[in-house]
């Protein structure tokens, strides 16, 4: 009888080492307990790692097997949840909750749908940003930087052009986001109040004569252009034309997060763009565009008698939980 017991134990151990999850297996041990392994079961549930009667090492994928039982490989402690077929934290659940759980506002994708904290209150987090190279060759003038208020984007300009570009000022508008499960991605964009920043001009009276060049609702500045004066080579090539192109605001994925971005630039152009000098005809000149994943948020440049140069400033707006 002793020899028969030894052979039975040896054969059982060898068989269980080759069994995959979901198959029937005979666990070794004193009781020689036979059971069907669930999805959490594995060869680790045999006599070498299971309890004395072979039941400790996962037949049901529960936490009973622990890290040394059969539950560890698929649904056990190693996957954080103990639930069969990967309901643990490593598969996206928070604190061991199974996928399909109610989404919580905790920075975790609790229901494993690929979206973190959908339905939760959100806000925009703005980066410090950077400035694009200036348009315009003149190196004179007094430098200026006008930033839109926090939460605002650049939607247009006030422009004065007589013999040359003589005045320029930014127009900004507030933008916010909120959760909206009817949309994909699940966020809605809303627009608020508009504000005009300083008009950089040599003549204060130009405030009343400046042309307003503004993007349509739902859009922001996507690119700007300027044409330098070329007829007089004896002086700085001052700017004689200003142009503006717009792009709609959209929500885009950025890694595991979402950001506000611009759609296709040139989707719309204000009716009064370009603004050209008196006696000039529209022409093609240098342009610059807001980078992908960024929004226009400020105007930089320099002016004296004329606007010597100007540029777009841009920042990133990430959607984060409140």
Long-range contacts (C-beta under 8 A, 24 or more apart in sequence): 8-32, 9-47, 12-46, 12-47, 13-46, 13-47, 13-48, 16-43, 16-45, 16-46, 16-47, 17-43, 17-46, 18-43, 19-43, 21-61, 21-70, 21-73, 21-74, 25-59, 26-54, 27-53, 27-54, 27-55, 27-57, 28-54, 29-53, 29-54, 35-59, 37-70, 38-84, 39-74, 39-75, 39-84, 39-85, 40-65, 40-70, 40-71, 40-73, 40-74, 40-75, 40-76, 40-84, 40-85, 41-70, 41-71, 42-70, 42-72, 42-73, 42-74, 43-70, 44-68, 44-69, 44-70, 44-72, 44-73, 45-69, 45-70, 60-84, 61-85, 105-321, 107-321, 115-185, 115-186, 116-256, 116-257, 117-321, 118-179, 118-181, 118-186, 119-179, 119-181, 119-186, 120-179, 120-321, 120-322, 121-178, 121-179, 121-321, 121-322, 122-177, 122-178, 122-179, 122-187, 122-319, 122-320, 122-321, 122-322, 123-177, 123-319, 123-320, 123-321, 123-322, 124-151, 124-175, 124-176, 124-177, 124-260, 124-317, 124-318, 124-319, 124-320, 125-317, 125-318, 125-319, 125-320, 126-150, 126-151, 126-297, 126-315, 126-316, 126-317, 126-318, 127-315, 127-316, 127-317, 127-318, 128-315, 129-294, 129-297, 129-298, 129-313, 129-314, 129-315, 129-316, 130-313, 130-314, 131-298, 131-300, 131-311, 131-312, 131-313, 131-314, 132-288, 132-290, 132-311, 132-312, 132-313, 132-314, 133-288, 133-311, 134-300, 134-301, 134-302, 134-309, 134-310, 134-311, 135-224, 135-225, 135-226, 135-239, 135-286, 135-287, 135-288, 135-309, 135-310, 135-311, 136-226, 136-228, 136-237, 136-238, 136-239, 136-301, 136-307, 136-308, 136-309, 136-310, 137-228, 137-236, 137-237, 137-309, 138-236, 138-237, 138-238, 138-302, 138-306, 138-308, 138-309, 139-236, 139-308, 139-309, 140-236, 140-302, 140-304, 140-308, 141-301, 141-302, 141-303, 141-304, 141-306, 141-307, 141-308, 141-309, 142-302, 142-303, 142-304, 143-300, 143-301, 143-302, 144-198, 144-200, 144-299, 144-300, 144-301, 144-302, 144-303, 145-298, 145-299, 145-300, 145-313, 146-170, 146-197, 146-198, 146-200, 146-298, 146-299, 146-300, 147-297, 147-298, 147-313, 148-172, 148-195, 148-197, 148-297, 148-298, 149-174, 149-195, 151-175, 151-176, 152-195, 152-297, 153-220, 153-221, 153-249, 153-295, 153-296, 153-297, 154-220, 154-221, 154-295, 154-296, 154-297, 154-298, 154-299, 154-312, 155-194, 155-214, 155-215, 155-219, 155-220, 155-221, 155-246, 156-212, 156-213, 156-214, 156-215, 156-221, 156-244, 156-270, 157-212, 157-213, 157-214, 157-224, 157-242, 157-244, 157-299, 158-196, 158-199, 158-210, 158-211, 158-212, 158-213, 159-210, 159-211, 159-213, 159-242, 159-275, 160-199, 160-201, 160-206, 160-209, 160-210, 160-211, 161-211, 161-240, 161-241, 161-242, 161-275, 161-276, 161-277, 161-278, 162-277, 162-278, 163-240, 163-277, 163-278, 164-229, 164-238, 164-239, 164-240, 164-277, 164-306, 164-307, 165-226, 165-238, 165-239, 165-240, 165-241, 165-242, 165-277, 165-306, 165-307, 166-201, 166-202, 166-203, 166-206, 166-305, 166-306, 166-307, 167-199, 167-200, 167-201, 167-202, 167-203, 167-206, 167-210, 167-303, 167-307, 168-199, 168-200, 168-201, 168-242, 168-299, 168-301, 168-303, 168-307, 168-310, 169-196, 169-197, 169-198, 169-199, 169-200, 169-201, 169-210, 169-299, 170-196, 170-197, 170-298, 170-299, 171-195, 171-196, 171-197, 171-212, 171-214, 172-196, 172-197, 173-220, 175-220, 175-249, 175-260, 175-317, 177-251, 177-260, 177-319, 185-251, 185-252, 185-253, 185-258, 187-251, 187-258, 187-319, 189-218, 189-249, 189-250, 189-251, 189-260, 191-217, 191-218, 197-299, 200-301, 200-303, 200-307, 201-303, 202-303, 202-304, 202-305, 202-306, 211-272, 211-275, 213-242, 213-244, 213-270, 213-272, 213-273, 213-275, 214-270, 215-244, 215-246, 215-268, 215-270, 216-246, 216-268, 216-270, 218-248, 218-249, 219-246, 219-247, 219-248, 219-249, 219-267, 219-268, 220-246, 220-247, 220-249, 220-262, 220-295, 220-296, 221-245, 221-246, 221-247, 221-290, 221-296, 221-312, 222-246, 222-247, 222-262, 222-265, 222-266, 222-267, 222-289, 222-290, 222-296, 223-265, 223-266, 223-287, 223-288, 223-289, 223-290, 224-287, 224-288, 224-310, 224-312, 225-274, 225-285, 225-286, 225-287, 225-288, 226-285, 226-286, 226-310, 227-274, 227-276, 227-283, 227-284, 227-285, 227-286, 228-285, 236-308, 238-306, 238-307, 238-308, 239-306, 239-307, 239-308, 239-309, 240-276, 240-277, 240-280, 241-274, 241-275, 241-276, 241-277, 241-280, 241-282, 241-283, 241-285, 242-273, 242-274, 242-275, 243-273, 243-274, 243-275, 243-285, 243-287, 244-269, 244-270, 244-273, 244-274, 245-269, 245-273, 245-287, 246-270, 247-290, 249-295, 251-319, 252-293, 254-293, 254-318, 257-318, 257-319, 257-320, 258-318, 258-319, 259-293, 259-316, 259-317, 259-318, 259-319, 260-295, 260-317, 260-319, 261-292, 261-293, 261-294, 261-295, 262-290, 262-292, 262-294, 262-295, 265-289, 265-290, 288-312, 290-314
